[in-house]
Amino acid sequence: MNIYLVGGAIRDRLLGLPVHERDWVVTGATGPEMLAAGFHPADADFPVFLHPETGEEYALARTETKTGAGYKGFEVDASPTVTLEQDLARRDLTINALAEDEKGQLIDPFRGQQDLDAGLLRHITPAFVEDPVRLLRVARFAAHLGGLGFEVAADTQALMVQMAQSDELQHLRPERIWREMRKALLEPQPWRFFEVLLQCGALERLIPELAAAIRESGAGPPPFTALRRVAEQSDELAVRFAAALYPAVEATASVTALCNRLRAERGCSDLLGLVVRLESAFIAAKKAGAEALLQLLEEARAQQQPRRFQGFLRVCEALWPDDAEVAVVRLKLALMGMDDIVAGDLLAEGYQGLALGVELAQRRVQAIEKRVMSIAHD
């Protein structure tokens, strides 16, 4: 039995990036031998095990032969005779096919270090086209390494165009698409994920609403401008998601349909829906009166969900920067005015029931007017 460190841990260390997790490949062993050594099964479909102490993944070296459509259409051979090089050859990119033995010796059969130095995302073999997930992974690595100047190699780009035109993408499970998209949205340059998919034609197949919106934008701002802006200000998943997917929806109903199809998390769909629902009110906030500002704050549940409201403002700033310059200031002041009036104080004054609600609204309008008017005096 031989154990090798493989993949991302070596890649990121060579690039001077933080290493967050380590993966291992084991040659010359069987599943029963791994279990006997104390490892725990980690995957029902592949021979992957968890270390009993570290929890890190140890996979038996394997080969995969295409037998059917989609991500799971492969026959796996994880016999003890499979070599490390055979295992590395089945991987997606040369920069992910690096290994290191127990002595720390680098093993690089596909010149991954050369592509690291050149800043290229390059496939290993033509078998790259057999797994549609690899297309998503290349797009995600573009988001991960775009800040270091990494680009998709020309020959890999040609294969991705071929994949986007095939029927393989229709076999991708929505959950797997979301898994890669979610990771990409949290990367340093999340817009690169969508750009790569757009350039190879895959975005048209995966998120046709977004691809159509980009086509219709014509001579408008470059695609994903809002996502670029918001990524500089926030690393929150929901905020980045809303900025990226906003062009793909036209009404609240379409938000639900899109997010359900993408398997997006509730926080993501909730924030995107809020932005779509309050778009007009936000843009009008730069000139709106106190009553309209209060209504927006109440509909956004700004007091009850302050973090979501801050995310809402960040997305709006990214989407409509000209309008936001004044609107955000006025809304923040209006929220301060809203906070100035506490229902408990009115209860102490004897207000109850319907009268309490009416008086609370009136006083908050007055407090908002006072706060917002301070802009003119400043």
KEVEXDO-74921 format. One record per residue (C-alpha): residue in three letters; y, z, x. Coordinates in steps of 0.2 Angstrom, whole numbers. Each point is the difference from the previous one (the first is absolute). Layout:
REM residues N
R ALA Y Z X;
...
END
This chain:
REM residues 378
R MET 0 0 0;
R ASN 17 -5 7;
R ILE 17 5 -9;
R TYR 16 -10 2;
R LEU 18 3 -6;
R VAL 5 -16 -9;
R GLY 15 -9 -8;
R GLY 17 7 -5;
R ALA 0 16 10;
R ILE -1 -11 16;
R ARG 12 -13 -6;
R ASP 13 13 -5;
R ARG -2 10 16;
R LEU 2 -16 11;
R LEU 16 -4 -11;
R GLY 7 17 3;
R LEU -1 4 -19;
R PRO -7 17 -7;
R VAL -19 0 -3;
R HIS -3 8 -17;
R GLU -19 -3 -1;
R ARG -15 -5 11;
R ASP -15 -11 -5;
R TRP -16 -1 9;
R VAL -15 -12 2;
R VAL -17 5 4;
R THR -13 -12 8;
R GLY -19 3 2;
R ALA -1 12 -15;
R THR -7 0 -18;
R GLY 6 8 -16;
R PRO -13 14 0;
R GLU 4 4 18;
R MET 18 2 -4;
R LEU -4 12 -15;
R ALA -12 9 12;
R ALA 14 3 12;
R GLY 11 8 -14;
R PHE 10 -14 -6;
R HIS 4 -3 -18;
R PRO 0 -16 -10;
R ALA 17 -7 -3;
R ASP -3 -17 -9;
R ALA -13 -5 -12;
R ASP 1 -19 5;
R PHE 2 1 19;
R PRO -8 11 14;
R VAL 15 11 3;
R PHE -2 19 3;
R LEU 12 15 2;
R HIS 0 11 15;
R PRO -5 18 -6;
R GLU 14 8 9;
R THR 14 -13 2;
R GLY -3 -9 -16;
R GLU 4 -17 10;
R GLU -10 -15 -5;
R TYR -15 -6 11;
R ALA -7 -17 -6;
R LEU -16 -8 6;
R ALA 3 -16 9;
R ARG -3 -14 -12;
R THR 1 -18 -4;
R GLU 5 -8 -17;
R THR -6 -17 -6;
R LYS 9 -8 -15;
R THR -12 -1 -15;
R GLY 12 0 -15;
R ALA 17 0 -6;
R GLY 13 14 4;
R TYR 1 15 10;
R LYS -17 6 -3;
R GLY -9 -17 1;
R PHE -8 4 17;
R GLU -17 5 7;
R VAL 2 14 12;
R ASP -11 2 15;
R ALA 2 17 8;
R SER -16 1 11;
R PRO 0 9 17;
R THR -1 -17 8;
R VAL 18 -5 -6;
R THR 11 0 15;
R LEU 18 6 2;
R GLU 7 -17 3;
R GLN -9 -7 -16;
R ASP 8 14 -10;
R LEU 17 -3 7;
R ALA -2 -19 -4;
R ARG -1 4 -18;
R ARG 18 8 0;
R ASP 16 -8 -7;
R LEU 12 -1 15;
R THR -2 0 19;
R ILE 11 15 2;
R ASN -12 10 -11;
R ALA -15 -6 9;
R LEU 3 12 15;
R ALA -12 13 5;
R GLU -1 14 13;
R ASP -16 8 7;
R GLU -3 18 3;
R LYS 8 -2 18;
R GLY 16 -7 -7;
R GLN -4 -17 6;
R LEU 9 -14 -11;
R ILE -12 -13 -8;
R ASP 9 -15 -6;
R PRO -11 -15 -3;
R PHE 12 -10 -10;
R ARG 16 2 10;
R GLY 8 12 -12;
R GLN 11 8 14;
R GLN 7 -18 4;
R ASP 5 -2 -19;
R LEU 8 18 1;
R ASP 11 -6 14;
R ALA 4 -16 -9;
R GLY 4 9 -16;
R LEU -13 -11 -10;
R LEU -11 4 -15;
R ARG -14 -12 3;
R HIS -17 -1 -8;
R ILE -16 1 10;
R THR -12 -13 -7;
R PRO 1 -13 -14;
R ALA -10 12 -10;
R PHE 17 9 -3;
R VAL 1 -11 -16;
R GLU -16 8 -8;
R ASP 8 16 -4;
R PRO 16 -1 -11;
R VAL 5 18 4;
R ARG 4 -6 18;
R LEU 14 -10 -7;
R LEU 8 16 -7;
R ARG -4 9 16;
R VAL 10 -12 10;
R ALA 15 1 -11;
R ARG -1 19 1;
R PHE -1 0 19;
R ALA 15 -12 0;
R ALA 9 15 -9;
R HIS -7 12 12;
R LEU 4 -9 16;
R GLY 15 -11 -5;
R GLY 12 11 8;
R LEU -8 -3 17;
R GLY 2 -19 -3;
R PHE -18 -4 -6;
R GLU -2 -17 -9;
R VAL -16 -8 -7;
R ALA -7 -13 12;
R ALA 1 -18 -6;
R ASP -19 -3 -1;
R THR -2 16 -10;
R GLN 14 -5 -11;
R ALA -9 -16 -4;
R LEU -16 9 -4;
R MET 10 12 -12;
R VAL 7 -16 -9;
R GLN -17 -6 -2;
R MET -6 17 -7;
R ALA 15 1 -12;
R GLN -5 -17 -7;
R SER -19 5 -2;
R ASP -8 9 -14;
R GLU -3 15 11;
R LEU 16 10 -5;
R GLN -6 1 -18;
R HIS -14 11 6;
R LEU 11 13 7;
R ARG 0 16 -10;
R PRO 17 6 -6;
R GLU -4 17 7;
R ARG -2 -8 17;
R ILE 16 -10 -1;
R TRP 9 16 -5;
R ARG -8 9 15;
R GLU 7 -12 12;
R MET 17 -2 -9;
R ARG 2 19 0;
R LYS -3 1 18;
R ALA 12 -14 4;
R LEU 14 7 -10;
R LEU -1 16 11;
R GLU 1 -10 16;
R PRO 16 -2 10;
R GLN 4 -18 -6;
R PRO -8 -1 -18;
R TRP 8 -16 -4;
R ARG -10 -9 13;
R PHE -16 3 -11;
R PHE 8 -10 -14;
R GLU 7 -13 11;
R VAL -16 -4 9;
R LEU -9 -2 -17;
R LEU 14 -11 -6;
R GLN -1 -11 15;
R CYS -18 -3 -2;
R GLY 0 -3 -18;
R ALA -10 16 -5;
R LEU 15 8 -9;
R GLU -1 -13 -13;
R ARG -18 5 -4;
R LEU 2 19 2;
R ILE 17 3 -8;
R PRO 5 -16 -8;
R GLU 15 8 -9;
R LEU 8 5 17;
R ALA -4 -17 7;
R ALA 8 -9 -15;
R ALA 16 12 1;
R ILE 2 -5 19;
R ARG -1 -19 -4;
R GLU 13 2 -15;
R SER 12 10 11;
R GLY 5 -16 9;
R ALA 15 2 11;
R GLY 1 19 -3;
R PRO -3 14 12;
R PRO -16 -2 11;
R PRO -16 6 -8;
R PHE -3 19 2;
R THR 18 4 5;
R ALA 0 15 -11;
R LEU -17 7 8;
R ARG 8 -2 17;
R ARG 15 10 -5;
R VAL -10 14 -9;
R ALA -12 1 15;
R GLU 14 5 11;
R GLN 4 15 -12;
R SER -16 6 -7;
R ASP -18 1 5;
R GLU -6 4 -18;
R LEU -13 -11 -7;
R ALA 7 -1 -18;
R VAL 17 -4 7;
R ARG -6 -14 11;
R PHE -12 -7 -14;
R ALA 14 0 -13;
R ALA 12 -10 12;
R ALA -14 -12 4;
R LEU -7 -4 -17;
R TYR 16 1 -10;
R PRO 3 -19 1;
R ALA -17 -2 -8;
R VAL 4 8 -17;
R GLU 12 -4 -14;
R ALA -3 14 -12;
R THR -8 17 -1;
R ALA -15 -7 -9;
R SER -4 -12 15;
R VAL 2 15 12;
R THR -15 8 -9;
R ALA -10 -16 1;
R LEU 3 -3 18;
R CYS -3 17 6;
R ASN -16 2 -9;
R ARG -6 -16 7;
R LEU 5 5 18;
R ARG -8 17 -3;
R ALA 17 8 6;
R GLU 2 18 -1;
R ARG 9 9 -14;
R GLY 15 5 10;
R CYS 2 -18 6;
R SER -1 -7 -18;
R ASP 11 14 -7;
R LEU 14 -3 13;
R LEU 0 -19 -2;
R GLY 0 2 -19;
R LEU 15 11 1;
R VAL 10 -12 11;
R VAL -4 -14 -12;
R ARG 5 10 -15;
R LEU 16 7 7;
R GLU 6 -15 10;
R SER 14 -5 -12;
R ALA 6 18 -2;
R PHE 0 2 19;
R ILE 10 -15 3;
R ALA 12 5 -13;
R ALA 2 18 7;
R LYS 13 -6 12;
R LYS 12 -1 -15;
R ALA -9 10 -13;
R GLY 8 15 -9;
R ALA -7 17 0;
R GLU -11 -1 -15;
R ALA -9 -16 7;
R LEU -2 9 17;
R LEU -8 15 -9;
R GLN -11 -11 -10;
R LEU -7 -9 15;
R LEU -3 17 9;
R GLU -9 6 -15;
R GLU -11 -15 -2;
R ALA -4 1 19;
R ARG -4 18 -2;
R ALA 11 3 15;
R GLN 0 19 -1;
R GLN -19 2 -4;
R GLN -6 -13 13;
R PRO 13 0 14;
R ARG -11 -8 13;
R ARG -4 -14 -12;
R PHE 18 -2 -4;
R GLN 5 -1 19;
R GLY -14 -13 2;
R PHE 8 -10 -15;
R LEU 17 0 8;
R ARG -7 -6 17;
R VAL -9 -14 -9;
R CYS 16 -5 -9;
R GLU 10 1 16;
R ALA -12 -13 8;
R LEU -1 -11 -15;
R TRP 19 0 -5;
R PRO 10 6 16;
R ASP 17 -6 -6;
R ASP -2 9 -17;
R ALA -8 15 8;
R GLU 15 3 12;
R VAL 10 8 -15;
R ALA -14 3 -13;
R VAL -10 12 11;
R VAL 15 11 5;
R ARG 5 1 -19;
R LEU -18 5 -5;
R LYS -2 13 13;
R LEU 17 8 -5;
R ALA -6 -2 -18;
R LEU -16 10 4;
R MET 10 13 8;
R GLY 11 1 -16;
R MET -16 1 -11;
R ASP -7 14 11;
R ASP 17 10 -2;
R ILE -5 3 -19;
R VAL -15 11 -2;
R ALA -8 2 -17;
R GLY -3 18 3;
R ASP 18 4 1;
R LEU 3 -8 -17;
R LEU -14 10 -8;
R ALA 9 15 6;
R GLU 15 -6 -9;
R GLY -10 0 -16;
R TYR -4 -19 -2;
R GLN -17 -4 -7;
R GLY -10 -14 -7;
R LEU 9 -16 -3;
R ALA 17 7 4;
R LEU -6 5 17;
R GLY -5 -18 4;
R VAL 17 -7 -7;
R GLU 10 12 10;
R LEU -11 -2 16;
R ALA 3 -19 -1;
R GLN 19 2 -3;
R ARG 2 12 15;
R ARG -10 -11 11;
R VAL 10 -15 -4;
R GLN 16 10 4;
R ALA -7 6 16;
R ILE -5 -18 5;
R GLU 17 -6 -4;
R LYS 8 13 11;
R ARG -12 -4 15;
R VAL 1 -18 -1;
R MET 19 0 -2;
R SER 0 9 17;
R ILE -4 -17 8;
R ALA 17 -7 -4;
R HIS 9 16 7;
R ASP -10 -1 16;
END
